[in-house]
Amino acid sequence: MTLRPARAPGPGAAIPSLPDLAYAHLQAEILSGALPPGAPLRQEDIATRLAISRLPVREALARLEADGLAVLRPRRGYIVTDLDADEIVDLCDIRAMLEERAGFLATQRRTQEDVAALTAILEEIDTLDADGGIALSDFAERNLAFHERLFAPCARPRLIRLMATLRGSVDRYARMTAAVAGSLGRAQPEHWLILDAYRAGDATEVGRLCRAHVEGTAGRLISALEKLRMPAG
């Protein structure tokens, strides 16, 4: 196969490097479950499959390890990180603190355009869910768009990057446990509550609701993970 960007770069945008493309490709395979927990990530095999040299693959694997999506095991090389309830708690504890602060700051700076954009995203999720149930990929895309737009006005680039990394790690659990986690729209009422407080300009309440939303996500993921590990029958 030939590596290509998921989207064509816009005018003046930098062309992604081979390590960037390899990272994005492997990240997508892990998040989708195509590469399941414990799957080996052999540099030679990946380089052959992606028709690139081992050097960009090595860089991509190091980035995946930094994101918590891969782990380097002695004499085994890299493997996809296993699903772990303690990791869910750890990731969500940190994410809850960051998103509480980001939600507070963003609410103080939000505009009517931000509110309108968030409303449109949630209405689209409701429409898709009402039309027979929303697909995982559709929900994931719009859920990400909601959170990115919600926090964008906080104007703290490093905070936003940290949250994005944590959200990516948690998203892996969400995708892998989706089959037993119940309706993908279970978080939607929480989204609407956050938006109501955001629209009203209640920064403290938005922060509180963002924390509660992450904590609710953690509870749902741990419950789904326990069901996955229950013996069949």
MDAnalysis code that builds the backbone (N, CA, C; Angstrom):
import MDAnalysis as mda
import numpy as np

u = mda.Universe.empty(699, n_residues=233, atom_resindex=np.repeat(np.arange(233), 3), trajectory=True)
u.add_TopologyAttr("name", ["N", "CA", "C"] * 233)
u.add_TopologyAttr("resid", np.arange(1, 234))
u.add_TopologyAttr("resname", ["MET", "THR", "LEU", "ARG", "PRO", "ALA", "ARG", "ALA", "PRO", "GLY", "PRO", "GLY", "ALA", "ALA", "ILE", "PRO", "SER", "LEU", "PRO", "ASP", "LEU", "ALA", "TYR", "ALA", "HIS", "LEU", "GLN", "ALA", "GLU", "ILE", "LEU", "SER", "GLY", "ALA", "LEU", "PRO", "PRO", "GLY", "ALA", "PRO", "LEU", "ARG", "GLN", "GLU", "ASP", "ILE", "ALA", "THR", "ARG", "LEU", "ALA", "ILE", "SER", "ARG", "LEU", "PRO", "VAL", "ARG", "GLU", "ALA", "LEU", "ALA", "ARG", "LEU", "GLU", "ALA", "ASP", "GLY", "LEU", "ALA", "VAL", "LEU", "ARG", "PRO", "ARG", "ARG", "GLY", "TYR", "ILE", "VAL", "THR", "ASP", "LEU", "ASP", "ALA", "ASP", "GLU", "ILE", "VAL", "ASP", "LEU", "CYS", "ASP", "ILE", "ARG", "ALA", "MET", "LEU", "GLU", "GLU", "ARG", "ALA", "GLY", "PHE", "LEU", "ALA", "THR", "GLN", "ARG", "ARG", "THR", "GLN", "GLU", "ASP", "VAL", "ALA", "ALA", "LEU", "THR", "ALA", "ILE", "LEU", "GLU", "GLU", "ILE", "ASP", "THR", "LEU", "ASP", "ALA", "ASP", "GLY", "GLY", "ILE", "ALA", "LEU", "SER", "ASP", "PHE", "ALA", "GLU", "ARG", "ASN", "LEU", "ALA", "PHE", "HIS", "GLU", "ARG", "LEU", "PHE", "ALA", "PRO", "CYS", "ALA", "ARG", "PRO", "ARG", "LEU", "ILE", "ARG", "LEU", "MET", "ALA", "THR", "LEU", "ARG", "GLY", "SER", "VAL", "ASP", "ARG", "TYR", "ALA", "ARG", "MET", "THR", "ALA", "ALA", "VAL", "ALA", "GLY", "SER", "LEU", "GLY", "ARG", "ALA", "GLN", "PRO", "GLU", "HIS", "TRP", "LEU", "ILE", "LEU", "ASP", "ALA", "TYR", "ARG", "ALA", "GLY", "ASP", "ALA", "THR", "GLU", "VAL", "GLY", "ARG", "LEU", "CYS", "ARG", "ALA", "HIS", "VAL", "GLU", "GLY", "THR", "ALA", "GLY", "ARG", "LEU", "ILE", "SER", "ALA", "LEU", "GLU", "LYS", "LEU", "ARG", "MET", "PRO", "ALA", "GLY"])
u.atoms.positions = np.array([
    [0.839, -1.186, 0.000],
    [0.000, 0.000, 0.000],
    [0.879, 1.243, 0.000],
    [0.305, 2.374, -0.398],
    [1.017, 3.642, -0.415],
    [0.416, 4.566, 0.625],
    [1.265, 5.102, 1.503],
    [0.777, 6.000, 2.542],
    [0.388, 7.341, 1.948],
    [-0.794, 7.813, 2.323],
    [-1.263, 9.133, 1.903],
    [-1.926, 9.811, 3.089],
    [-1.901, 11.148, 3.132],
    [-2.618, 11.847, 4.207],
    [-4.105, 11.541, 4.124],
    [-4.778, 11.495, 5.288],
    [-6.219, 11.261, 5.303],
    [-6.943, 12.375, 4.566],
    [-6.394, 13.591, 4.656],
    [-6.959, 14.734, 3.947],
    [-5.832, 15.459, 3.227],
    [-6.123, 15.969, 2.049],
    [-5.116, 16.706, 1.298],
    [-4.739, 17.974, 2.060],
    [-3.436, 18.285, 2.176],
    [-3.024, 19.503, 2.879],
    [-3.594, 20.742, 2.202],
    [-4.001, 21.709, 3.003],
    [-4.516, 22.954, 2.456],
    [-3.392, 23.800, 1.891],
    [-3.743, 24.887, 1.215],
    [-2.735, 25.775, 0.638],
    [-1.764, 26.272, 1.711],
    [-0.481, 26.105, 1.455],
    [0.528, 26.576, 2.389],
    [0.796, 25.639, 3.549],
    [0.018, 24.567, 3.672],
    [0.207, 23.629, 4.782],
    [1.396, 22.714, 4.500],
    [2.068, 22.310, 5.570],
    [3.222, 21.426, 5.423],
    [2.765, 20.033, 4.990],
    [3.548, 19.407, 4.127],
    [3.247, 18.042, 3.693],
    [3.694, 17.083, 4.788],
    [2.822, 16.179, 5.246],
    [3.197, 15.260, 6.329],
    [4.411, 14.414, 5.954],
    [5.282, 14.183, 6.925],
    [6.459, 13.349, 6.707],
    [6.066, 11.878, 6.770],
    [6.970, 10.996, 6.357],
    [6.697, 9.564, 6.431],
    [6.449, 9.098, 7.870],
    [7.240, 9.568, 8.864],
    [6.911, 9.184, 10.243],
    [5.515, 9.639, 10.660],
    [5.113, 10.846, 10.224],
    [3.772, 11.342, 10.550],
    [2.696, 10.450, 9.931],
    [2.898, 10.081, 8.670],
    [1.911, 9.256, 7.974],
    [1.847, 7.852, 8.580],
    [3.011, 7.290, 8.900],
    [3.033, 5.959, 9.508],
    [2.358, 5.989, 10.874],
    [2.640, 7.028, 11.647],
    [2.016, 7.176, 12.964],
    [0.500, 7.266, 12.836],
    [0.016, 8.115, 11.929],
    [-1.427, 8.294, 11.759],
    [-2.094, 6.993, 11.329],
    [-1.424, 6.249, 10.446],
    [-1.995, 4.991, 9.958],
    [-2.087, 3.959, 11.083],
    [-1.007, 3.798, 11.837],
    [-1.002, 2.816, 12.920],
    [-1.943, 3.235, 14.048],
    [-1.984, 4.523, 14.339],
    [-2.904, 5.020, 15.365],
    [-4.347, 4.681, 14.995],
    [-4.707, 4.897, 13.727],
    [-6.068, 4.603, 13.276],
    [-6.371, 3.115, 13.392],
    [-5.400, 2.267, 13.075],
    [-5.618, 0.819, 13.165],
    [-5.802, 0.378, 14.620],
    [-5.065, 1.002, 15.540],
    [-5.203, 0.651, 16.955],
    [-6.541, 1.134, 17.499],
    [-6.905, 2.381, 17.186],
    [-8.145, 2.943, 17.710],
    [-9.373, 2.228, 17.161],
    [-9.276, 1.736, 15.931],
    [-10.417, 1.045, 15.325],
    [-10.528, -0.403, 15.781],
    [-9.464, -0.921, 16.407],
    [-9.464, -2.318, 16.813],
    [-8.895, -3.248, 15.763],
    [-8.500, -2.706, 14.598],
    [-7.882, -3.544, 13.570],
    [-6.589, -4.165, 14.095],
    [-5.886, -3.423, 14.950],
    [-4.747, -3.965, 15.692],
    [-5.202, -4.093, 17.145],
    [-5.567, -5.286, 17.596],
    [-6.143, -5.461, 18.935],
    [-5.089, -5.393, 20.035],
    [-5.511, -5.284, 21.290],
    [-4.567, -5.275, 22.413],
    [-3.664, -6.504, 22.380],
    [-2.374, -6.278, 22.598],
    [-1.414, -7.372, 22.597],
    [-0.861, -7.722, 21.232],
    [-1.395, -7.124, 20.169],
    [-0.908, -7.434, 18.821],
    [0.529, -6.954, 18.664],
    [1.401, -7.771, 18.058],
    [2.787, -7.342, 17.854],
    [2.878, -6.240, 16.804],
    [3.800, -5.329, 17.020],
    [4.045, -4.239, 16.075],
    [5.494, -4.368, 15.598],
    [5.719, -5.309, 14.703],
    [7.070, -5.595, 14.231],
    [7.477, -4.592, 13.163],
    [8.614, -3.968, 13.384],
    [9.063, -2.924, 12.468],
    [9.184, -3.434, 11.038],
    [9.762, -4.627, 10.883],
    [9.972, -5.152, 9.533],
    [8.646, -5.376, 8.816],
    [7.685, -5.969, 9.527],
    [6.386, -6.261, 8.914],
    [5.654, -4.980, 8.536],
    [5.692, -3.998, 9.435],
    [4.998, -2.735, 9.168],
    [5.652, -2.005, 8.005],
    [6.986, -1.990, 7.992],
    [7.694, -1.317, 6.904],
    [7.352, -1.949, 5.561],
    [7.281, -3.273, 5.529],
    [6.928, -3.966, 4.286],
    [5.494, -3.655, 3.878],
    [4.603, -3.700, 4.850],
    [3.182, -3.470, 4.561],
    [2.925, -2.051, 4.067],
    [3.641, -1.075, 4.626],
    [3.430, 0.322, 4.253],
    [4.370, 0.782, 3.139],
    [5.260, -0.123, 2.714],
    [6.197, 0.172, 1.625],
    [7.084, 1.371, 1.950],
    [7.623, 1.376, 3.180],
    [8.553, 2.422, 3.596],
    [9.714, 1.756, 4.324],
    [10.740, 2.536, 4.664],
    [11.877, 1.978, 5.388],
    [11.539, 1.826, 6.869],
    [12.433, 1.187, 7.612],
    [12.176, 0.943, 9.028],
    [12.332, 2.197, 9.878],
    [13.119, 3.177, 9.422],
    [13.373, 4.363, 10.242],
    [12.096, 5.140, 10.567],
    [11.255, 5.497, 9.580],
    [10.010, 6.198, 9.936],
    [9.070, 5.343, 10.776],
    [9.119, 4.017, 10.580],
    [8.295, 3.128, 11.405],
    [8.761, 3.192, 12.854],
    [10.090, 3.194, 13.049],
    [10.639, 3.265, 14.407],
    [10.205, 4.563, 15.094],
    [10.234, 5.666, 14.361],
    [9.798, 6.945, 14.931],
    [8.309, 6.918, 15.264],
    [7.521, 6.316, 14.379],
    [6.077, 6.238, 14.616],
    [5.771, 5.401, 15.856],
    [6.480, 4.288, 16.024],
    [6.254, 3.422, 17.181],
    [6.634, 4.129, 18.481],
    [7.700, 4.917, 18.440],
    [8.094, 5.667, 19.635],
    [7.010, 6.670, 20.021],
    [6.379, 7.287, 19.035],
    [5.291, 8.233, 19.315],
    [4.070, 7.507, 19.868],
    [3.777, 6.337, 19.328],
    [2.652, 5.554, 19.842],
    [2.893, 5.153, 21.294],
    [4.143, 4.824, 21.616],
    [4.473, 4.486, 22.999],
    [4.283, 5.702, 23.904],
    [4.701, 6.875, 23.435],
    [4.540, 8.097, 24.224],
    [3.071, 8.411, 24.466],
    [2.217, 8.040, 23.519],
    [0.772, 8.273, 23.648],
    [0.074, 7.197, 24.469],
    [0.813, 6.150, 24.846],
    [0.205, 5.077, 25.620],
    [-0.508, 4.038, 24.789],
    [-0.338, 4.086, 23.468],
    [-1.022, 3.132, 22.592],
    [-0.179, 1.895, 22.305],
    [1.110, 1.975, 22.573],
    [2.009, 0.841, 22.365],
    [2.983, 0.774, 23.533],
    [3.533, -0.412, 23.748],
    [4.508, -0.582, 24.823],
    [5.651, -1.442, 24.291],
    [6.875, -1.113, 24.704],
    [8.058, -1.858, 24.278],
    [8.379, -2.908, 25.335],
    [8.320, -4.177, 24.936],
    [8.587, -5.284, 25.850],
    [9.951, -5.900, 25.541],
    [10.736, -6.229, 26.576],
    [12.045, -6.855, 26.348],
    [11.922, -8.129, 25.521],
    [12.742, -8.227, 24.499],
    [12.828, -9.394, 23.615],
    [11.563, -9.644, 22.799],
    [10.548, -8.787, 22.951],
    [9.319, -8.958, 22.169],
    [9.076, -7.794, 21.225],
    [9.762, -6.693, 21.450],
    [9.518, -5.513, 20.639],
    [8.239, -4.815, 21.071],
    [7.711, -3.993, 20.191],
    [6.498, -3.247, 20.509],
    [5.256, -4.123, 20.346],
    [4.289, -3.915, 21.235],
    [2.970, -4.523, 21.094],
    [1.921, -3.453, 21.400],
    [0.702, -3.669, 20.929],
    [-0.397, -2.760, 21.251],
    [-0.704, -2.886, 22.740],
    [-0.834, -1.758, 23.417],
    [-1.097, -1.756, 24.855],
    [-2.383, -2.510, 25.177],
    [-2.337, -3.294, 26.250],
    [-3.514, -4.047, 26.673],
    [-4.536, -3.105, 27.299],
    [-5.794, -3.546, 27.324],
    [-6.844, -2.785, 27.992],
    [-6.735, -3.010, 29.493],
    [-6.809, -1.933, 30.259],
    [-6.563, -2.037, 31.692],
    [-7.435, -1.040, 32.445],
    [-8.217, -1.537, 33.413],
    [-9.129, -0.669, 34.163],
    [-8.369, 0.394, 34.946],
    [-7.214, 0.036, 35.509],
    [-6.432, 1.014, 36.266],
    [-5.964, 2.154, 35.365],
    [-5.632, 1.813, 34.110],
    [-5.204, 2.863, 33.184],
    [-6.365, 3.797, 32.860],
    [-7.566, 3.232, 32.712],
    [-8.738, 4.074, 32.460],
    [-8.904, 5.085, 33.589],
    [-8.802, 4.612, 34.830],
    [-8.947, 5.498, 35.989],
    [-7.862, 6.567, 35.971],
    [-6.625, 6.159, 35.701],
    [-5.499, 7.093, 35.691],
    [-5.684, 8.161, 34.618],
    [-5.995, 7.719, 33.391],
    [-6.171, 8.658, 32.282],
    [-7.325, 9.624, 32.553],
    [-8.431, 9.082, 33.047],
    [-9.614, 9.916, 33.240],
    [-9.476, 10.848, 34.436],
    [-8.722, 10.451, 35.451],
    [-8.467, 11.357, 36.574],
    [-7.734, 12.612, 36.093],
    [-6.703, 12.396, 35.279],
    [-5.931, 13.532, 34.763],
    [-6.789, 14.349, 33.807],
    [-7.489, 13.643, 32.923],
    [-8.320, 14.337, 31.940],
    [-9.416, 15.151, 32.623],
    [-10.001, 14.627, 33.692],
    [-11.072, 15.340, 34.392],
    [-10.572, 16.668, 34.952],
    [-9.380, 16.648, 35.535],
    [-8.821, 17.887, 36.089],
    [-8.554, 18.914, 34.992],
    [-7.977, 18.449, 33.884],
    [-7.648, 19.367, 32.794],
    [-8.901, 19.929, 32.132],
    [-9.889, 19.069, 31.894],
    [-11.084, 19.529, 31.191],
    [-11.958, 20.411, 32.080],
    [-11.909, 20.206, 33.381],
    [-12.623, 21.114, 34.277],
    [-12.057, 22.530, 34.137],
    [-10.740, 22.626, 34.127],
    [-10.096, 23.938, 33.994],
    [-10.326, 24.524, 32.605],
    [-10.173, 23.701, 31.571],
    [-10.350, 24.190, 30.203],
    [-11.785, 24.645, 29.965],
    [-12.751, 23.903, 30.508],
    [-14.148, 24.294, 30.357],
    [-14.436, 25.621, 31.025],
    [-13.858, 25.825, 32.204],
    [-14.026, 27.092, 32.925],
    [-13.480, 28.256, 32.100],
    [-12.248, 28.106, 31.605],
    [-11.614, 29.180, 30.838],
    [-12.333, 29.435, 29.515],
    [-12.727, 28.347, 28.835],
    [-13.378, 28.493, 27.531],
    [-14.710, 29.220, 27.653],
    [-15.447, 28.945, 28.721],
    [-16.752, 29.581, 28.901],
    [-16.608, 31.092, 29.051],
    [-15.545, 31.519, 29.679],
    [-15.329, 32.954, 29.866],
    [-15.013, 33.672, 28.557],
    [-14.567, 32.917, 27.546],
    [-14.149, 33.521, 26.283],
    [-15.054, 33.145, 25.113],
    [-16.060, 32.297, 25.342],
    [-16.851, 31.780, 24.229],
    [-17.642, 32.893, 23.564],
    [-17.952, 32.660, 22.285],
    [-18.744, 33.605, 21.498],
    [-20.056, 32.941, 21.103],
    [-20.949, 33.724, 20.547],
    [-22.204, 33.162, 20.060],
    [-21.959, 32.201, 18.901],
    [-20.886, 32.448, 18.141],
    [-20.536, 31.527, 17.055],
    [-20.144, 30.163, 17.610],
    [-19.421, 30.160, 18.736],
    [-19.055, 28.894, 19.377],
    [-20.309, 28.142, 19.824],
    [-21.224, 28.861, 20.450],
    [-22.463, 28.243, 20.935],
    [-23.264, 27.670, 19.768],
    [-23.361, 28.430, 18.680],
    [-24.123, 27.969, 17.519],
    [-23.486, 26.727, 16.903],
    [-22.158, 26.715, 16.820],
    [-21.466, 25.564, 16.233],
    [-21.664, 24.315, 17.086],
    [-21.587, 24.461, 18.397],
    [-21.779, 23.320, 19.295],
    [-23.213, 22.804, 19.230],
    [-24.160, 23.720, 19.146],
    [-25.566, 23.321, 19.026],
    [-25.784, 22.505, 17.757],
    [-25.184, 22.940, 16.663],
    [-25.341, 22.233, 15.389],
    [-24.761, 20.823, 15.467],
    [-23.630, 20.670, 16.144],
    [-23.011, 19.345, 16.275],
    [-23.918, 18.400, 17.057],
    [-24.441, 18.873, 18.186],
    [-25.292, 18.011, 19.010],
    [-26.608, 17.688, 18.311],
    [-27.154, 18.641, 17.593],
    [-28.390, 18.376, 16.849],
    [-28.149, 17.331, 15.766],
    [-26.974, 17.368, 15.156],
    [-26.653, 16.375, 14.128],
    [-26.537, 14.982, 14.740],
    [-25.922, 14.883, 15.928],
    [-25.830, 13.588, 16.609],
    [-27.227, 13.062, 16.924],
    [-28.102, 13.941, 17.431],
    [-29.471, 13.531, 17.752],
    [-30.198, 13.027, 16.507],
    [-30.006, 13.725, 15.396],
    [-30.675, 13.335, 14.149],
    [-30.195, 11.971, 13.677],
    [-28.881, 11.758, 13.702],
    [-28.330, 10.477, 13.266],
    [-28.795, 9.342, 14.176],
    [-28.838, 9.604, 15.487],
    [-29.247, 8.569, 16.434],
    [-30.726, 8.226, 16.258],
    [-31.528, 9.231, 15.913],
    [-32.965, 9.001, 15.727],
    [-33.256, 8.225, 14.448],
    [-32.320, 8.256, 13.510],
    [-32.514, 7.568, 12.231],
    [-32.045, 6.122, 12.283],
    [-32.231, 5.468, 13.421],
    [-31.904, 4.049, 13.511],
    [-30.625, 3.735, 14.252],
    [-30.063, 4.721, 14.944],
    [-28.840, 4.468, 15.707],
    [-27.621, 5.009, 14.992],
    [-26.762, 5.682, 15.732],
    [-25.591, 6.314, 15.138],
    [-24.421, 5.337, 15.097],
    [-23.713, 5.301, 13.986],
    [-22.556, 4.425, 13.835],
    [-21.398, 4.938, 14.686],
    [-20.534, 4.015, 15.101],
    [-19.396, 4.375, 15.934],
    [-18.544, 5.454, 15.286],
    [-18.224, 5.289, 14.009],
    [-17.355, 6.256, 13.338],
    [-18.001, 7.633, 13.269],
    [-19.315, 7.674, 13.029],
    [-20.024, 8.954, 12.958],
    [-20.050, 9.638, 14.325],
    [-20.327, 8.849, 15.368],
    [-20.362, 9.433, 16.706],
    [-18.978, 9.924, 17.118],
    [-17.950, 9.106, 16.866],
    [-16.593, 9.476, 17.269],
    [-16.161, 10.780, 16.612],
    [-16.482, 10.929, 15.335],
    [-16.095, 12.144, 14.609],
    [-16.775, 13.376, 15.191],
    [-18.071, 13.273, 15.461],
    [-18.816, 14.432, 15.967],
    [-18.544, 14.678, 17.447],
    [-18.298, 13.613, 18.193],
    [-17.938, 13.766, 19.597],
    [-16.616, 14.524, 19.727],
    [-15.656, 14.169, 18.877],
    [-14.382, 14.874, 18.871],
    [-14.576, 16.336, 18.488],
    [-15.391, 16.575, 17.460],
    [-15.639, 17.952, 17.017],
    [-16.270, 18.780, 18.133],
    [-17.187, 18.167, 18.888],
    [-17.841, 18.880, 19.994],
    [-16.814, 19.307, 21.040],
    [-15.980, 18.375, 21.472],
    [-15.024, 18.694, 22.525],
    [-13.955, 19.677, 22.051],
    [-13.518, 19.536, 20.816],
    [-12.512, 20.472, 20.304],
    [-13.071, 21.891, 20.240],
    [-14.311, 22.029, 19.754],
    [-14.906, 23.364, 19.653],
    [-15.228, 23.927, 21.038],
    [-15.656, 23.057, 21.947],
    [-15.988, 23.489, 23.305],
    [-14.794, 24.145, 23.990],
    [-13.622, 23.514, 23.866],
    [-12.453, 23.985, 24.602],
    [-11.598, 24.991, 23.838],
    [-11.818, 25.123, 22.538],
    [-10.966, 25.996, 21.724],
    [-10.846, 27.421, 22.270],
    [-11.934, 28.040, 22.764],
    [-11.809, 29.427, 23.237],
    [-10.922, 29.605, 24.463],
    [-10.529, 28.528, 25.137],
    [-9.701, 28.693, 26.338],
    [-8.337, 29.285, 25.994],
    [-7.934, 29.164, 24.721],
    [-6.703, 29.803, 24.234],
    [-5.469, 29.378, 25.027],
    [-5.405, 28.109, 25.370],
    [-4.235, 27.539, 26.048],
    [-3.727, 26.369, 25.206],
    [-2.870, 26.624, 24.225],
    [-2.454, 25.580, 23.275],
    [-1.872, 24.333, 23.931],
    [-1.044, 24.509, 24.956],
    [-0.436, 23.338, 25.589],
    [-1.487, 22.511, 26.321],
    [-2.413, 23.173, 26.978],
    [-3.501, 22.477, 27.660],
    [-4.338, 21.688, 26.659],
    [-4.630, 22.298, 25.521],
    [-5.427, 21.629, 24.490],
    [-4.687, 20.411, 23.943],
    [-3.368, 20.531, 23.751],
    [-2.592, 19.389, 23.247],
    [-2.580, 18.244, 24.253],
    [-2.418, 18.565, 25.526],
    [-2.426, 17.522, 26.557],
    [-3.770, 16.795, 26.591],
    [-4.851, 17.558, 26.514],
    [-6.178, 16.937, 26.532],
    [-6.394, 16.065, 25.308],
    [-5.897, 16.511, 24.158],
    [-6.064, 15.732, 22.931],
    [-5.338, 14.395, 23.033],
    [-4.137, 14.400, 23.607],
    [-3.387, 13.152, 23.779],
    [-4.126, 12.198, 24.709],
    [-4.618, 12.718, 25.824],
    [-5.357, 11.880, 26.771],
    [-6.648, 11.366, 26.158],
    [-7.327, 12.238, 25.405],
    [-8.590, 11.833, 24.792],
    [-8.360, 10.716, 23.780],
    [-7.229, 10.789, 23.056],
    [-6.913, 9.737, 22.097],
    [-6.710, 8.395, 22.772],
    [-6.046, 8.410, 23.935],
    [-5.826, 7.164, 24.664],
    [-7.136, 6.598, 25.194],
    [-8.008, 7.469, 25.712],
    [-9.301, 7.012, 26.214],
    [-10.182, 6.541, 25.062],
    [-10.057, 7.208, 23.910],
    [-10.874, 6.851, 22.750],
    [-10.624, 5.418, 22.316],
    [-9.401, 4.946, 22.498],
    [-9.090, 3.554, 22.156],
    [-9.976, 2.599, 22.951],
    [-10.150, 2.878, 24.234],
    [-11.014, 2.038, 25.060],
    [-12.466, 2.143, 24.595],
    [-12.889, 3.364, 24.274],
    [-14.277, 3.563, 23.854],
    [-14.590, 2.766, 22.595],
    [-13.670, 2.782, 21.637],
    [-13.901, 2.066, 20.387],
    [-13.887, 0.556, 20.596],
    [-12.956, 0.085, 21.426],
    [-12.811, -1.355, 21.610],
    [-13.919, -1.956, 22.465],
    [-14.562, -1.141, 23.288],
    [-15.626, -1.652, 24.152],
    [-17.007, -1.243, 23.658],
    [-17.085, -0.615, 22.491],
    [-18.355, -0.070, 22.002],
    [-19.437, -1.129, 21.881],
    [-19.052, -2.339, 21.536],
    [-20.047, -3.392, 21.307],
    [-20.827, -3.744, 22.564],
    [-20.224, -3.511, 23.747],
    [-20.917, -3.872, 24.986],
    [-21.203, -2.656, 25.860],
    [-20.823, -1.473, 25.399],
    [-20.961, -0.275, 26.233],
    [-22.356, 0.323, 26.173],
    [-23.235, -0.250, 25.356],
    [-24.570, 0.308, 25.231],
    [-24.617, 1.340, 24.132],
    [-25.688, 2.130, 24.106],
    [-25.865, 3.135, 23.062],
    [-24.721, 4.130, 23.058],
    [-24.245, 4.439, 21.849],
    [-23.183, 5.429, 21.725],
    [-23.678, 6.821, 22.086],
    [-24.996, 6.985, 22.173],
    [-25.550, 8.284, 22.511],
    [-25.790, 8.482, 23.993],
    [-25.297, 7.576, 24.841],
    [-25.540, 7.713, 26.276],
    [-24.909, 8.974, 26.842],
    [-23.840, 9.453, 26.228],
    [-23.179, 10.667, 26.706],
    [-23.888, 11.928, 26.229],
    [-24.821, 11.783, 25.299],
    [-25.433, 12.950, 24.684],
    [-26.183, 13.848, 25.675],
    [-26.969, 13.314, 26.618],
    [-27.605, 14.205, 27.598],
    [-26.592, 15.032, 28.387],
    [-25.427, 14.446, 28.663],
    [-24.383, 15.189, 29.372],
    [-23.845, 16.313, 28.493],
    [-23.720, 16.048, 27.194],
    [-23.278, 17.095, 26.271],
    [-24.240, 18.285, 26.292],
    [-25.526, 18.000, 26.269],
    [-26.522, 19.075, 26.256],
    [-26.483, 19.884, 27.550],
    [-26.282, 19.219, 28.683],
    [-26.177, 19.943, 29.953],
    [-24.968, 20.878, 29.946],
    [-23.851, 20.387, 29.426],
    [-22.653, 21.228, 29.322],
    [-22.936, 22.436, 28.440],
    [-23.588, 22.195, 27.309],
    [-23.864, 23.292, 26.381],
    [-24.818, 24.319, 26.991],
    [-25.813, 23.867, 27.747],
    [-26.741, 24.803, 28.387],
    [-25.993, 25.757, 29.325],
    [-25.086, 25.208, 30.131],
    [-24.315, 26.049, 31.052],
    [-23.332, 26.933, 30.290],
    [-22.786, 26.409, 29.215],
    [-21.845, 27.156, 28.361],
    [-22.555, 28.354, 27.738],
    [-23.764, 28.102, 27.238],
    [-24.555, 29.175, 26.628],
    [-24.874, 30.259, 27.656],
    [-25.160, 29.835, 28.885],
    [-25.507, 30.779, 29.945],
    [-24.290, 31.513, 30.506],
    [-23.096, 31.069, 30.137],
    [-21.887, 31.723, 30.622],
    [-21.511, 31.355, 32.039],
    [-22.016, 30.221, 32.536],
    [-21.721, 29.784, 33.903],
    [-20.444, 28.936, 33.879],
    [-19.304, 29.600, 33.994],
    [-18.018, 28.925, 33.841],
    [-17.793, 27.855, 34.904],
    [-18.181, 28.142, 36.139],
    [-17.984, 27.165, 37.212],
    [-18.797, 25.902, 36.955],
    [-20.043, 26.078, 36.499],
    [-20.897, 24.924, 36.227],
    [-20.386, 24.127, 35.032],
    [-19.898, 24.809, 34.016],
    [-19.334, 24.093, 32.868],
    [-18.147, 23.246, 33.315],
    [-17.271, 23.828, 34.127],
    [-16.136, 23.065, 34.626],
    [-16.573, 21.840, 35.406],
    [-17.574, 22.022, 36.272],
    [-18.072, 20.896, 37.074],
    [-18.664, 19.810, 36.183],
    [-19.436, 20.219, 35.183],
    [-20.071, 19.254, 34.288],
    [-19.046, 18.536, 33.413],
    [-17.997, 19.242, 33.005],
    [-16.944, 18.597, 32.214],
    [-16.252, 17.512, 33.030],
    [-15.977, 17.812, 34.295],
    [-15.376, 16.802, 35.171],
    [-16.314, 15.610, 35.334],
    [-17.589, 15.880, 35.589],
    [-18.558, 14.800, 35.770],
    [-18.703, 13.968, 34.497],
    [-18.612, 14.624, 33.347],
    [-18.723, 13.924, 32.067],
    [-17.576, 12.931, 31.889],
    [-16.367, 13.358, 32.214],
    [-15.210, 12.463, 32.099],
    [-15.327, 11.317, 33.101],
    [-15.766, 11.627, 34.314],
    [-15.922, 10.581, 35.324],
    [-16.998, 9.580, 34.911],
    [-18.066, 10.076, 34.278],
    [-19.095, 9.173, 33.770],
    [-18.569, 8.291, 32.660],
    [-17.743, 8.866, 31.797],
    [-17.118, 8.087, 30.726],
    [-16.260, 6.974, 31.308],
    [-15.486, 7.298, 32.341],
    [-14.631, 6.292, 32.977],
    [-15.467, 5.143, 33.525],
    [-16.567, 5.469, 34.192],
    [-17.426, 4.428, 34.748],
    [-18.006, 3.526, 33.678],
    [-18.444, 4.128, 32.565],
    [-19.016, 3.329, 31.478],
    [-17.968, 2.418, 30.840],
    [-16.758, 2.935, 30.676],
    [-15.708, 2.135, 30.047],
    [-15.275, 0.974, 30.937],
    [-15.149, 1.222, 32.230],
    [-14.751, 0.151, 33.146],
    [-15.818, -0.936, 33.184],
    [-17.082, -0.525, 33.213],
    [-18.174, -1.502, 33.201],
    [-18.148, -2.337, 31.926],
    [-17.913, -1.674, 30.784],
    [-17.859, -2.395, 29.509],
    [-16.668, -3.339, 29.464],
    [-15.531, -2.898, 30.011],
    [-14.336, -3.743, 30.022],
    [-14.564, -4.992, 30.864],
    [-15.245, -4.839, 31.990],
    [-15.545, -5.993, 32.838],
    [-16.441, -6.990, 32.105],
    [-17.400, -6.486, 31.329],
    [-18.273, -7.372, 30.555],
    [-17.489, -8.116, 29.480],
    [-16.535, -7.423, 28.858],
    [-15.723, -8.066, 27.830],
    [-14.918, -9.222, 28.397],
    [-14.527, -9.097, 29.654],
    [-13.660, -10.109, 30.261],
    [-14.440, -11.224, 30.936],
    [-15.766, -11.101, 30.971],
    [-16.581, -12.165, 31.557],
    [-16.542, -13.392, 30.657],
    [-16.408, -14.589, 31.223],
    [-16.394, -15.797, 30.388],
    [-17.706, -15.971, 29.649],
    [-17.621, -16.423, 28.416],
    [-18.827, -16.629, 27.609],
    [-19.707, -17.694, 28.238],
    [-21.043, -17.509, 28.093],
    [-21.982, -18.477, 28.617],
    [-22.249, -18.285, 30.084],
])
